[in-house]
Amino acid sequence: MCTGLVVTQESGFFFGRNMDIERSFGERVVITPRRFPLTFKAEAPRHEGYATIGVGSVVDDYPLYAEAANEKGLCAAGLNFPGYAHYANGPREGACNVAAYELISWILSRYASVDEAYPDLQRLNILDMPFKAGLPVPPLHWLVADRKRAVVIESTAEGLRVYDNPVGVLTNNPTFDWQLTNLRQFMGLTPQQPADTNWGDLSLTPLGQGQGMFGMPGDFAPPSRFVKAAFLRNCAAYGDSEAETISQFFHVLDAVAMVRGSVQLPNGDLDLTTYSSCIAVDRGVYFYKTAGNNQISAVDLHAEPLDTDRLLVHELRREQSIYQHPPVGSADAE
């Protein structure tokens, strides 16, 4: 399970997600430079494309992204969609035939914006093909966004749908159109305090601050996280600076993050938010924190050699980093 988030402010355009999963999949910060050769199952290879930064695993020197942004400002993330994702058995003439695992790299290497990509996104034929024998085909749907527009791609048994996403949030099951309809049940949520009222001769006043959000779901099921993230994204006060916006972005993700032990899977494994990310897309800086280290770390796309032909990889910082204040009166404290 996961939560994706898109925020556009005067301070910049920000894209990120919570990765909720019970075990590591070899995730690292991966940079695909412009000249890295990308091959695809049924589409022509690309020997040059837009540089991309994100988190994913690397298998046989191939980037398998969970989420990423390219140097032009286009972003994409794949989120779990079990029981609903349905892919094609083979290529179809006239379609863009792309395997699920390669979709993010296929989009971000080619297109600079959602509008540019949109005609081809509508022609997608997502293939039921693994990267290699022994690796499962991930059941996913995708959030694709730039600072002007966000869309959701879903391939189900009913066919391919590309939805415009007006709320800038994506979680998991069920389908995206259902999630939007479900928001109507929570129209009464407000950051404002409810007014005092009378029931007969009884005067009723709020018990405390925050009662305007009474009824907001608090569990970790995908519909509940969708409602909560959409509400908080809408009412969050992001501030004027990039740093303030990044801080608030992570606060929104924290509000729907899983605590280890709070969600137990049928096999006994514990689901948790293994990392959270916020890409400052305008500057190409990937910010993240992990379950073991909630200090924010950053990797700058434009500080890397982007005209090379080899992947660039940074290990995630997983050990807790704590700032120790110097003693009062020391030279460092003055």
HUGIWO-V860120 format. One line per field, one symbol per residue. phi: phi as a letter, one per 20 degrees, with the letter a starting at -180 (. if undefined). burial: 1 if it has 24 or more other C-alpha atoms within 12 Angstrom, else 0. A space follows every 10 residues. Layout:
phi = ???
burial = ???
//
This chain:
phi = .bcdbccccf fqdcbaaeed bebfdmfbfc deffdffddc fcdffdebaf fccadadccl mcedfebacd feoecbbdcf bfndfbdffa fcfndeecfg fdfffffffd ddbffffggf ffdfceeecf fbgnefefec ccdcbcfdbc ccdcdcfepe ccefdedmcb ccfeffffff fffffcfffb fefffgbcdm eeedcgfrfn ffegoffced fgffffffff ffgfdfeene dfffffgfgf fffgfceeeg oecdegenfd faefbccbef fgdmdedbbd febeffdbce geedfedecc fdccffedeg dcfdffggnf ffee
burial = 1111111110 0111111111 1100001111 1111011111 1110000111 1111111100 0111111111 1111111111 1101111100 0000011111 1111111111 1111001101 1101111110 1000001111 1111111111 1111110001 1111111111 1111111011 0010010010 0000000000 0000000000 0010011001 1111111111 1111010100 0100111111 1111111100 0000000000 1111111111 1111111111 1001111111 1101011001 1111011000 0000000000 0000
//
